[in-house]
Amino acid sequence: MKMTFTLYMVRHGQTILNSYNRLQGWCDSPLTEKGVNDAKNAGKHLADIKFDKAYHSDTTRAMRTCHFILENNHHAADLTPSEIKNFREQSFGYFEGNDAAQTWLMVGALHGCRTYNDILRKYNLGKTRDLLHETDPFKDAENDEQYWARLNAGFDHLRRHTKDGQDVLLVSHSITIRSIVDHFAPEIGAGLLGPKNGAVTKLIVSDDDVKVEYYNHYLDSETY
């Protein structure tokens, strides 16, 4: 019988760089007031779930979001979250902190694309990483192979440290969550629609697969 566990992935609350539409991968910025509310709302939506483990990426925005979620949880008084670097956002390399629209124009121009969504519609999420890596003069932006090696190692870590039937919280990032969903459930369309700040995505993880129960839930009327 397969070992399975439930993984609740939450996008961190809005940050200052989010509000300015600037790329924010491995760099960090503080949560805005809205971002704090995003995190608290996620906590309210997940308040009745008894998490066996909690994780966040190694960014302050993910750590603080995780804190607010657990603060609003009815069963998490003794739960201490752990850091897991594998589920940080993709690295934008040289373009970290740059205006997002300007960056994707630079990246896509030679390929007949003017926006991030143009690249996604013509290619896919993986190609956006490869094109960004090619355009980066320092080649520090992750390409798709590097990115998935990191994420797959993260899933392997969770599988080794999680027991059958457990519920796990993981606070992560927009492109990371949508890339996972698009990879394992492309019919959902996450490749063209990123999750809202504070949105919850529910995954069922087994020894050799990931199934998406739902994606990008953030409304009070939605199931959690």
C-alpha positions as CSV (number, residue, x, y, z in Angstrom):
1,M,0.0,0.0,0.0
2,K,1.3,3.5,-0.9
3,M,2.2,6.0,1.8
4,T,0.3,9.2,1.3
5,F,0.1,12.5,3.1
6,T,-1.8,15.7,2.6
7,L,0.2,18.9,1.8
8,Y,-1.4,22.3,2.2
9,M,0.8,24.7,0.2
10,V,0.1,28.4,0.9
11,R,1.5,31.4,-1.0
12,H,3.0,34.0,1.3
13,G,1.2,37.3,1.9
14,Q,1.8,40.3,-0.3
15,T,5.2,42.0,0.1
16,I,6.5,45.4,-0.8
17,L,8.1,44.1,-4.0
18,N,4.9,42.3,-4.9
19,S,3.0,45.6,-4.6
20,Y,5.5,47.3,-6.9
21,N,5.3,44.5,-9.5
22,R,9.0,43.7,-9.1
23,L,10.6,40.3,-9.4
24,Q,11.2,38.6,-6.1
25,G,12.7,35.2,-6.1
26,W,15.6,34.6,-3.7
27,C,15.7,38.2,-2.6
28,D,13.2,39.2,0.1
29,S,11.1,42.1,1.3
30,P,8.7,42.7,4.2
31,L,5.0,41.8,4.2
32,T,2.7,44.8,3.6
33,E,-0.3,45.4,5.8
34,K,-2.3,43.6,3.2
35,G,0.2,40.8,3.3
36,V,-0.3,40.3,7.0
37,N,-4.0,40.2,6.4
38,D,-3.4,37.7,3.6
39,A,-1.6,35.4,6.0
40,K,-4.2,35.8,8.8
41,N,-7.0,35.0,6.3
42,A,-5.1,31.8,5.3
43,G,-4.8,31.0,9.0
44,K,-8.6,31.4,9.4
45,H,-9.3,29.2,6.4
46,L,-7.0,26.4,7.8
47,A,-7.9,27.0,11.5
48,D,-9.5,23.6,12.0
49,I,-6.9,21.4,10.4
50,K,-4.6,19.7,12.8
51,F,-1.2,19.9,11.2
52,D,1.4,17.2,12.1
53,K,4.2,19.3,10.6
54,A,4.7,22.8,9.3
55,Y,7.4,24.1,6.9
56,H,8.2,27.4,5.3
57,S,10.9,28.4,2.8
58,D,14.0,30.2,4.0
59,T,12.6,33.7,3.2
60,T,11.2,36.1,5.8
61,R,8.0,36.5,3.9
62,A,7.3,32.8,4.0
63,M,8.4,32.5,7.7
64,R,6.1,35.4,8.8
65,T,3.2,34.1,6.8
66,C,3.6,30.7,8.4
67,H,3.7,32.3,11.9
68,F,0.4,34.1,11.3
69,I,-1.2,30.9,9.9
70,L,-0.2,28.9,13.0
71,E,-1.2,31.7,15.3
72,N,-4.8,31.4,14.0
73,N,-4.8,27.6,14.0
74,H,-6.8,25.9,16.8
75,H,-4.4,22.9,17.2
76,A,-0.9,24.4,16.6
77,A,0.0,25.6,20.1
78,D,2.9,23.2,20.3
79,L,3.9,23.0,16.6
80,T,7.2,24.5,15.7
81,P,7.7,25.1,11.9
82,S,10.9,24.1,10.1
83,E,12.7,25.8,7.3
84,I,13.0,24.0,3.9
85,K,15.0,25.8,1.3
86,N,14.0,23.5,-1.6
87,F,10.6,25.2,-1.9
88,R,11.8,28.8,-2.2
89,E,10.8,30.8,-5.3
90,Q,12.7,30.4,-8.5
91,S,15.9,32.4,-8.7
92,F,15.7,35.4,-11.1
93,G,19.4,35.9,-10.9
94,Y,20.6,39.3,-12.2
95,F,17.0,40.4,-12.6
96,E,16.1,40.1,-8.9
97,G,14.2,43.2,-7.8
98,N,13.7,44.4,-11.4
99,D,10.5,45.7,-12.8
100,A,8.7,42.5,-13.9
101,A,7.1,43.9,-17.1
102,Q,10.5,45.4,-18.3
103,T,12.3,42.2,-17.5
104,W,10.0,39.9,-19.4
105,L,10.0,42.3,-22.4
106,M,13.8,41.9,-22.5
107,V,13.6,38.2,-22.2
108,G,10.8,37.7,-24.7
109,A,11.6,40.3,-27.3
110,L,13.8,38.0,-29.4
111,H,11.2,35.3,-29.3
112,G,8.2,37.4,-30.5
113,C,6.9,37.9,-27.0
114,R,6.4,41.1,-25.0
115,T,5.0,39.9,-21.7
116,Y,5.4,37.0,-19.3
117,N,2.0,35.7,-20.3
118,D,3.0,35.9,-24.0
119,I,5.9,33.6,-23.2
120,L,3.6,31.3,-21.3
121,R,1.1,31.1,-24.1
122,K,3.7,30.5,-26.7
123,Y,5.8,28.1,-24.7
124,N,5.3,27.1,-21.0
125,L,6.6,27.8,-17.5
126,G,9.8,25.8,-18.0
127,K,10.7,27.7,-21.1
128,T,10.3,31.0,-19.1
129,R,13.1,29.8,-16.8
130,D,15.3,28.7,-19.6
131,L,14.9,32.0,-21.5
132,L,15.6,34.0,-18.4
133,H,18.7,32.0,-17.7
134,E,19.9,32.6,-21.3
135,T,19.3,36.3,-21.0
136,D,20.9,36.7,-17.5
137,P,24.5,38.0,-18.2
138,F,25.7,36.2,-15.0
139,K,23.7,33.0,-15.7
140,D,22.6,33.0,-12.1
141,A,18.8,32.7,-12.9
142,E,17.8,29.1,-12.5
143,N,17.1,27.1,-15.7
144,D,14.2,24.6,-15.6
145,E,16.5,21.6,-15.0
146,Q,18.1,23.2,-12.0
147,Y,14.8,24.3,-10.7
148,W,13.1,20.9,-10.8
149,A,16.2,19.2,-9.3
150,R,15.7,21.4,-6.3
151,L,11.9,20.8,-6.0
152,N,12.2,17.1,-6.5
153,A,14.8,16.9,-3.7
154,G,12.3,18.8,-1.6
155,F,9.5,16.3,-2.2
156,D,12.0,13.5,-1.4
157,H,12.8,15.2,1.9
158,L,9.1,15.5,2.8
159,R,8.5,11.8,1.9
160,R,11.3,10.7,4.1
161,H,10.2,12.8,7.1
162,T,6.4,12.4,6.9
163,K,4.3,9.4,8.0
164,D,1.3,8.0,6.2
165,G,-1.9,10.0,6.7
166,Q,-0.3,13.1,8.1
167,D,-1.3,16.7,7.3
168,V,1.5,19.1,6.5
169,L,1.6,22.9,6.1
170,L,4.1,24.4,3.6
171,V,4.3,28.1,3.0
172,S,5.9,28.7,-0.4
173,H,5.8,31.0,-3.4
174,S,3.7,31.9,-6.4
175,I,5.7,30.4,-9.3
176,T,6.8,27.4,-7.2
177,I,3.2,26.5,-6.4
178,R,1.8,27.1,-9.9
179,S,4.7,25.1,-11.4
180,I,4.0,22.1,-9.2
181,V,0.3,22.3,-10.0
182,D,0.9,22.7,-13.7
183,H,3.3,19.8,-13.8
184,F,1.1,17.3,-12.0
185,A,-2.3,18.6,-13.2
186,P,-1.9,20.7,-16.4
187,E,-5.6,20.6,-17.0
188,I,-6.2,23.1,-14.1
189,G,-4.4,25.8,-16.1
190,A,-2.1,27.0,-13.3
191,G,0.5,27.8,-16.0
192,L,-1.5,30.8,-17.0
193,L,-3.0,31.8,-13.6
194,G,-0.8,32.2,-10.5
195,P,-2.2,31.8,-7.0
196,K,-3.3,34.8,-5.0
197,N,-1.3,35.9,-2.0
198,G,-2.5,33.8,0.9
199,A,-4.2,31.3,-1.3
200,V,-4.2,27.6,-0.4
201,T,-3.5,24.7,-2.6
202,K,-4.1,21.1,-1.4
203,L,-2.0,18.2,-2.7
204,I,-2.0,14.5,-1.9
205,V,1.6,13.3,-2.0
206,S,2.4,9.6,-2.4
207,D,5.7,7.7,-2.8
208,D,5.7,8.3,-6.6
209,D,3.1,10.9,-7.4
210,V,1.4,14.2,-6.5
211,K,-2.3,14.7,-7.0
212,V,-3.9,18.1,-6.8
213,E,-7.1,18.3,-4.8
214,Y,-7.6,22.0,-5.4
215,Y,-5.7,25.0,-6.4
216,N,-5.7,28.7,-5.4
217,H,-8.5,28.7,-2.8
218,Y,-8.7,32.0,-1.0
219,L,-12.4,32.9,-0.7
220,D,-14.4,32.2,2.5
221,S,-17.0,30.4,0.4
222,E,-14.4,27.8,-0.8
223,T,-13.6,24.4,0.7
224,Y,-10.4,23.9,2.7
